[in-house]
Structures are given as C-alpha cells and as structure tokens.
C-alpha cells in the first residue's frame, strides 16, 4: 500500500532520529565541535541554571493555561523544552551583551532578569507590561536588560542582530550581540546577507539557529536540501558548529567559545542549537506532523532534569533545597498572574505614543 503524507513524515523523522547521533559524531570529526575535557562549573552556575530554567518552564506552563482561559489573546508561542538555549547563553556572556530573537520570546528576558510581573502583564496587554501592553506575546522588549525583542516577521531579527553587533564594534564597547532564530528563518535571504556582511566586517555577533526540527510545522528534511544547518555558515567561512541544546552545559561552552572569538575581533559564529519544543509552534497548533512517542523521547533528555540530577549527584544542593526553589518559583509565577490581573489596560491616548510617524501624517494632531 502506498504511503500517505503523514506516513512519509513519520518515516523521514524516524530515519532522522536514527542518524542524528551519527551526524553529530561526523561533525565532531570534521572539527565543527572541538572535543574538550569535561569542564568544572561553579556551584552557583548550576543553581542559576536550575532556577532560571524552572522559572521559564513554570511561567510558560501558566501562560499556556491562561491562554486556554482566554486571559491571554492573540498569538502565543511557548518555549517549553528549549530552556537550555537561553539559560546556557546568559551564563556564558557578560552584562552589557545584547540579545535579540524571534517571537518565541518570553523565556530569554526571564533568563536575563526581567520581572515575571512585567512579562505576564505584557501578555495580558496591560499598561504595566514590559512593552506597556502594546507588544503582547510576540514583542517583548527590555532595554534595561539588553533584550531587543521579540520580532514577528520570520528572519527579520537576523540583520538587526548583525546591526546591533556592528554598533557595539563601532562604539568599541567590547560587547557583542547574540541573535536567535528558528530553523525556518534560514530560508530567508536576509539570513544569508547578514552572515556575509558579518564575516566580511568581522562583526561581534553570535548567530544561533534554535533548530527544533519543524519550523512552524514542516520538518527540516522536507524544506531544505541542507539538513545540517550549521554548515550554512561555512559558505561564508564563519566558524560553525552543532550543539546539543538539550544540555545546558553544551550550550554554555559553545557560546563561551563564540564570545571569545567575537571579543578578540575574529567576527561571528553560527551555532545550530539542536533542541525541541514540547508544545506546538503556537497555542493553535494541532501538532499532526509528529507523534506523541517522539515528544516523549525528547522528554527523556529534559534539560531541567539533567541539571537537577547533576546537582544532586555532585551534592551541590539537597532535594529539600531544590524543593524550596520550586516553591519560590511557584510563588513568583502566581504573583505575576495577580499583578497582571490587577493592572489596568492602557489608556486609548497611548495608541499614538512610542511610535514613529512623519510629522505631517494625517492622524498626528499635535
């Protein structure tokens, strides 16, 4: 009997799982990911990873619940499963480095220290939100914590990230920009244009492809002739490597190496974070393109549980200590909901503030 579309998808995905580890080994053999002795990290780093990723997870779970209750409207893209991509980068970079991403953007500012209250209020569209209630889920922005969005057009943030990195280089700040994108964004022309100029001008920018395998809902194997997305950077002589982004230690190490190159004036790096989202592309995604078994397979490598196990194994903290952190995070998330519920919606007069328009534009009256 001929295969139907969904059967072909399952066939290709199963083949992909079987070959994924072999591909990583091949990449290492090619020198894409230098092998290093296992690194020792400070106890504080492990505790930061655990608490930071747990806050992202519980915040996103609550956001999903509130969306189902219609407390949060519009689009909503959750980061559940991908937490190590943000936490590992923040621990590897310096205060003053800049961050920019696409519209799956709640978790990055949480890792950077943005108040959960301000982010939840933004999801509610309240005036106390981090973007004054005008951005919603897809357009979180926090200048104080060097988070520059939250961009809804696929791939639009890639040249912006290169531009931010260029500004840091021009102003000789010693800082860099880390620019996140999904695997679907690499088919945009702006991606290639940005990589070309970034390497030509040796811009201090780290390009990160958060490859969760499906973009919006179609697998990489069905949309690209190049399945090893990190190799796209090699076309521009950019140091590029795949990263097991279900492991926060691997994320930290790869970003740390890239940052060293950037600060030394050697230009950009392209990292392919191989990660996985447990939820759909957005809250409206029925997820018919993958099986429940596939999701469960990835959950066996959950980044939070890996860190929890390491903390307990190394006796960095006890179960009781970790339970106390969970209670603290639960309280933070509950407080963020209370804050959002009690905050006011923006006054209609705010609609024309914080925007750019030509002075003689018809609706500008003062």
Secondary structure, 3 states (H helix, E strand, C coil): CCCCHHHHHHHHHHHHHHHHHHHHHHHHHCCCCCCCCCCCCCHHHHHHHHHHHHHHHHHHHHHHHHHHCCCCCCCCCCCCCCHHHHHHHHHHCCCCCEEECCCCCHHHHHHHCCCHHHHHHHHHCECCCCCCCCCHHHCCCEHHHCECCCCCCCCHHHHHHHHHHHHHHHCCCCCCEEEEEEHHHHHCHHHHHHHHHHHHCCCCEEEEEEECCCCCCCCHHHHCCCCCHHHHHHHHCCEEEEEECCCHHHHHHHHHHHHHHHHCCCCCEEEEEECCCCCCCCCCCCCCCCCHHHHHHHHCCCHHHHHHHHHHHCCCCCHHHHHHHHHHHHHHHHHHHHHHHHCCECCHHHHHCCCCCCCCCCCCCC
